[in-house]
């Protein structure tokens, strides 16, 4: 009886140790090596550098202030665009707080972009994404901001719209999602046009 118990205990310890080495050491090391070799940029955060200085990630939204920049979606992450506090507001469609926020954001968006009081505003311009850190905006959102950006930078609206078109990303696998624009990459390109 004791001999059988010790034998079972030995087998259990060997199995646990073997699985720990395999699943906590070998497997992560293989995945890390493949990621570094095949997807090096993505595995390291898709960092964007300008003149050797990391200025952001193409995967995370960040705040852009001023009329010369395209603005990302509103953020519910921490104090705004805080990657350490990623998350949505968790306010539902019947929440009066959300309704009031959206109304305020619509008025502010129209005023900021010199739009007519009845201009239709895309949802992504006035609602936060689930993560609060979505780096993309819709093409419609960017086009509505184009006039403000063009005036502020002394460019023609056509030139700004051409830049928007050059940064428009298609649907994933041609069927998933919508056409979108990475705000960081678009603003960097706009900075190069000064």
C-alpha positions as CSV (number, residue, x, y, z in Angstrom):
1,X,0.0,0.0,0.0
2,X,2.7,2.5,1.0
3,X,4.8,1.4,-2.0
4,X,1.9,2.0,-4.4
5,X,1.3,5.4,-2.8
6,X,4.9,6.4,-3.2
7,X,5.0,5.2,-6.7
8,X,1.8,7.3,-7.6
9,X,3.4,10.3,-5.8
10,X,6.6,9.9,-7.8
11,X,4.7,9.7,-11.1
12,X,2.6,12.8,-10.1
13,X,5.7,14.8,-9.2
14,X,7.5,13.8,-12.5
15,X,4.4,14.6,-14.5
16,X,3.9,18.0,-12.8
17,X,7.6,18.9,-13.2
18,X,7.7,17.8,-16.9
19,X,4.5,19.8,-17.7
20,X,5.9,22.8,-15.8
21,X,9.1,22.7,-17.9
22,X,7.2,22.1,-21.1
23,X,4.4,24.6,-20.7
24,X,6.1,27.3,-18.6
25,X,9.5,27.2,-20.3
26,X,9.8,25.4,-23.6
27,X,6.4,26.5,-25.1
28,X,6.7,30.2,-24.2
29,X,10.3,30.2,-25.5
30,X,9.3,28.7,-28.8
31,X,6.4,31.2,-29.2
32,X,8.7,34.1,-28.3
33,X,11.3,33.0,-30.8
34,X,8.8,32.7,-33.6
35,X,7.2,36.1,-32.7
36,X,10.6,37.8,-32.7
37,X,11.7,36.1,-36.0
38,X,8.5,36.4,-38.0
39,X,6.5,39.3,-36.4
40,X,9.3,41.3,-34.8
41,X,7.6,44.8,-35.0
42,X,4.3,43.6,-33.7
43,X,5.8,41.4,-31.0
44,X,7.5,44.5,-29.6
45,X,4.5,46.8,-29.5
46,X,4.5,48.2,-33.0
47,X,6.4,51.2,-31.8
48,X,6.7,54.3,-34.0
49,X,9.9,56.3,-33.9
50,X,10.8,59.7,-35.3
51,X,14.5,60.6,-35.5
52,X,15.3,57.7,-33.1
53,X,12.8,58.8,-30.5
54,X,9.8,56.5,-29.8
55,X,6.7,58.7,-30.0
56,X,3.9,56.1,-29.7
57,X,2.5,52.8,-30.9
58,X,0.5,52.3,-34.0
59,X,-1.7,50.0,-31.9
60,X,-2.7,52.6,-29.2
61,X,-4.5,55.9,-29.5
62,X,-3.0,58.9,-27.9
63,X,-4.2,62.4,-27.3
64,X,-3.7,65.0,-30.0
65,X,-4.4,68.6,-29.2
66,X,-4.7,71.6,-31.4
67,X,-6.6,72.4,-34.6
68,X,-3.8,71.2,-36.8
69,X,-4.2,67.5,-35.8
70,X,-6.7,64.9,-36.5
71,X,-8.3,63.8,-33.2
72,X,-8.9,60.2,-32.2
73,X,-12.0,58.7,-30.7
74,X,-12.9,59.9,-27.2
75,X,-11.2,57.7,-24.6
76,X,-12.7,56.1,-21.4
77,X,-9.3,54.7,-20.4
78,X,-8.2,56.1,-17.1
79,X,-7.7,59.8,-17.3
80,X,-7.9,59.5,-21.1
81,X,-5.7,57.4,-23.4
82,X,-4.0,55.7,-20.4
83,X,-2.8,52.4,-21.7
84,X,-2.4,51.2,-18.1
85,X,-6.1,51.7,-17.5
86,X,-7.6,50.3,-20.7
87,X,-11.3,49.9,-20.7
88,X,-14.6,51.2,-21.8
89,X,-17.1,53.3,-19.8
90,X,-19.5,50.3,-19.4
91,X,-22.4,52.7,-20.0
92,X,-25.3,51.1,-21.8
93,X,-27.3,52.6,-24.6
94,X,-30.1,53.7,-22.2
95,X,-27.7,55.3,-19.7
96,X,-28.6,59.0,-19.3
97,X,-25.0,59.7,-18.5
98,X,-23.9,58.3,-21.9
99,X,-26.7,60.1,-23.7
100,X,-25.6,63.4,-22.1
101,X,-21.9,62.7,-22.9
102,X,-22.7,62.0,-26.6
103,X,-24.8,65.1,-26.9
104,X,-22.0,67.2,-25.5
105,X,-19.4,65.6,-27.7
106,X,-21.6,66.1,-30.8
107,X,-22.0,69.8,-30.0
108,X,-18.2,70.1,-29.4
109,X,-17.3,68.2,-32.6
110,X,-19.6,70.4,-34.7
111,X,-18.2,73.6,-33.1
112,X,-14.6,72.5,-33.4
113,X,-14.9,71.5,-37.0
114,X,-17.1,74.4,-38.0
115,X,-20.0,72.1,-39.1
116,X,-23.6,72.9,-39.6
117,X,-25.9,72.4,-36.5
118,X,-27.6,69.5,-38.4
119,X,-24.5,67.8,-39.8
120,X,-24.4,64.1,-39.2
121,X,-21.6,63.0,-37.0
122,X,-20.1,59.5,-37.2
123,X,-20.5,57.4,-34.0
124,X,-16.8,57.0,-33.6
125,X,-16.3,60.7,-33.2
126,X,-18.5,60.9,-30.1
127,X,-18.2,57.4,-28.4
128,X,-15.3,55.7,-26.9
129,X,-14.2,52.2,-28.1
130,X,-14.4,49.2,-25.8
131,X,-10.7,49.5,-24.9
132,X,-10.7,53.3,-24.8
133,X,-7.5,53.1,-26.9
134,X,-8.6,52.4,-30.4
135,X,-6.0,54.0,-32.7
136,X,-8.3,54.3,-35.7
137,X,-11.1,56.6,-36.8
138,X,-13.6,56.1,-39.6
139,X,-13.0,57.7,-43.0
140,X,-16.1,59.9,-42.4
141,X,-14.7,61.1,-39.1
142,X,-11.4,62.1,-40.8
143,X,-13.1,63.9,-43.7
144,X,-15.2,66.0,-41.3
145,X,-12.0,67.0,-39.6
146,X,-10.2,67.8,-42.8
147,X,-11.4,71.4,-43.2
148,X,-10.2,72.3,-39.7
149,X,-6.8,70.7,-40.2
150,X,-6.4,72.2,-43.7
151,X,-7.2,75.8,-42.4
152,X,-4.9,75.4,-39.4
153,X,-1.9,74.1,-41.5
154,X,-2.5,76.5,-44.5
155,X,-3.1,73.6,-46.8
156,X,-5.9,73.0,-49.3
157,X,-8.7,70.7,-48.2
158,X,-8.1,68.7,-51.3
159,X,-4.5,68.1,-50.2
160,X,-5.6,67.0,-46.8
161,X,-8.3,64.7,-48.3
162,X,-5.6,63.1,-50.5
163,X,-3.5,62.4,-47.4
164,X,-6.5,60.9,-45.8
165,X,-7.1,58.6,-48.8
166,X,-3.4,57.5,-48.8
167,X,-3.8,56.4,-45.1
168,X,-7.1,54.6,-45.5
169,X,-6.8,51.0,-44.5
170,X,-9.2,48.5,-46.0
171,X,-11.3,45.8,-44.3
172,X,-9.5,42.9,-42.7
173,X,-9.5,40.0,-45.1
174,X,-11.7,42.2,-47.4
175,X,-14.8,41.4,-45.3
176,X,-14.3,42.2,-41.6
177,X,-14.7,45.6,-40.1
178,X,-14.8,48.9,-41.9
179,X,-12.3,51.1,-43.7
180,X,-10.3,53.1,-41.2
181,X,-7.4,55.5,-40.6
182,X,-4.7,55.2,-38.0
183,X,-4.7,58.7,-36.4
184,X,-1.0,58.6,-35.3
185,X,0.3,57.7,-38.7
186,X,-2.0,60.3,-40.4
187,X,-0.8,63.0,-38.1
188,X,2.8,62.1,-38.6
189,X,2.3,62.4,-42.3
190,X,0.6,65.7,-41.8
191,X,3.6,67.0,-39.8
192,X,5.8,66.1,-42.7
193,X,3.7,68.4,-45.0
194,X,4.3,71.6,-42.9
